[in-house]
Amino acid sequence: MRKNLGLWLICLAFLSFSFIISNHHTFAASDAPSILESQGENQDFLSPDGQFKISLPESFPDLKRQEMPVQTAIGPINTVFFMSSNANSACGVTYNDFNQIDFNKISLSRFFDGTRDGALKKVGGILERETMIQRQGYPGRSIFYQAQRNGQPLFARTDFILVHKRMYQLIYITNHNELLSAPDTTRFFDSFRILT
């Protein structure tokens, strides 16, 4: 189950942007620096190259970094993943740089609508609720939804946060719905910080 959730996390990150992942892609681990600091029961993960910091939920191993370039209608977009999983859940942070888009000329609401709709459509997800959010003054949207994977129900939360031309996604997927509202999961989302 752990491997399946990790793969599901990767797929979900891409599907959020309406990209289709081919089963033939190979992920290459990167040697990019990251720093793990023990903070009581949680570990803080610092990514200097991704310019963010986040606290991992209890019982999750270190985040692993992978990246994949994707050809899209607006040109190549590189997606960077930081992922971790345990027996019942997977969590992570992904980001994409949308250098080809002038966000001053588009509706952010429509951008987040399209991101949400693309994610739900591609995974056959059912939206349970959503809310507009802000992190350090940057706009975002948080969605809670259900999906099926190999006949098993999955419950997920994804926070999309737009920082200039970079879109961050904080993702938590589990096969136990009650874990989405657990204090440790909430701490994971609330701990996300942009490094400036």
N, C-alpha and C positions, 0 to 999 in steps of 0.2 A: 504494500500500500504506500509506503514512504516514497519509493521510486516513482510510482504513478502520480502522486501529488506533486512531486517536483517537476515532472514532465508537464503536468497540467498547468502548473504555474507558468512555465515557459510559454506554453501555447496561449494561455490567457493573456499574457503580456502582449504578444504579437496580435492576437485577435482583437484586442482593444483598439488597435489602429487599423482594423479591417485587413490585416495581412494574413496570408495563409502560410503556415509553416509546413514545409515538405518534410516527410519522414526521413529524407536522405541527407538533411543538413547535419553537419558535424560541428559540435561546439568545441572551441579551443580555449582552454584555461589561459588566463592572462596573468602576467607577473606584476600587474599594477599594485601599487602599495595600498595597504589598508591597515588599520590599527584596531586591535581589540583591547578594551580596557574592562576589567572586572568592576562592576558597580553593584555590589550586594548579590542578589539573586539573578540579576540581569547583566548582560554584557553590552557595553556600548560599542557600536561598530562605526568607525570613522573612515570615510572614503575621500582622501584628498583629491583624487582625479574626478570623482563624481560630485564633489563639493557638497557632501551631506554627512549627517551623523544620525544614527538611530539606535535605539535600545532593543535588543532581541528579546522575545518572550522567553520565559523560563523553559528549560529542557530542550531548547533548540541549539544545535551545533553552530559553529561559525558559518557566516555567509560565505558562499563561494562565488567568485566572479567569473562570468562568461560573457562573450559578446558575439553578435552576429550582424553582418551588414545585410540590408534588405533593399532590393530594387523596388521602387514605387513609382506611381504616376508623377510624383513631384521630384523624382530623383532619388539617389541612394540615401538611405537613412541607416545609421548604425545604432543598434539597440544594445545596451549594456545591462546585464542581469546580475543581481546579487541575491542568491537564493539559499534557503535552508529548509529542512523538513524534519519532522519527527514521525512517530508511528501514525498519528491521526491528522496531521495538519502540515501545511507548507506556508511559508511566508517569504517575502522578499521585497526588494526595491528594484525597479527598472527605470531607465531613462533613455530618452531619445532627444537629439538636437534637431529641431526643425528650422534650419538656417534658411530654407527656401520660402518660408511663409512670413509675411509681414503681418504680425498680429495686431498692429494698429489699424489695419484695413478690414478686419473680419470681426464678426460677432463672437465673443468668447462663449456666450451661451450656446450658440449654434455649434461651435467647435466642441464643447463638452457634450452636447446632445449627440453629435455624430460619433464621438469617441465611445460614449455609453451605448448607443444603438448598435455600433459595430461589434462591440464586445458581446452584447447579449445575443445578437443575431447569430454570430459565428459559433457560439457555444450552446445555442438553444436555451439560453438563460431566461429566467423569469425575474423581472425587477420586483423587489419587495418594497424598497424605499430608497430615496436619495435626498441629498441636501447639498446646497452650496456651502463651501467651506473657504477659509483663508488660513494660510500658514505663513507667519511672519509678513503679513500684508500681501502675499501672493494669492491669486484666485485659484479655486479648485472646486472639485465636486467629489462627494463620497457616495458610492452606491453599494447597496446590499442586494444580493440576488441568489437564486438557486439554479443549479444546473445538474445534469446527469453525466456521469463518466462510467462507461462499461456497466450500465444498469444500476449504478449506485448513486444516491443523492449526494451532492456536494453543496456546501453553503459558502458563500464568499463575500468579502468586502474588498473593494478597491477604492482608494483615494487617488484621484488625478490632481496634480498640482502643476501649474504652469509658472515657470520662473524664467522670464524673458522669452527665449526661444527653446528652452529645455522643458520637456514634459516628464515629470516624475510620476511613477505609479507605485503606491504602497499596496501590497496585495497580501491577503490572508485567506487561505482556502482550507476547509476542514470537512470531515464527514460527520461532525457533531455540531449541530446548529448552536448549542449553548456556548460553545467556545468563542463564537464571534463577539459575544458581549461580556466575556470573562475579563476581569480587571487586567490580567497580563496582556491580553490582546489589545485592549484599549490603550494601555501604556505604550505598546509597540507603535500604534498610530500617532499618539500624542507626543511621543519622544522625537519624531522626525524634525530635524533642524537643517536649514540651508546654511552652508558655511560661506561667508562673504569676506 
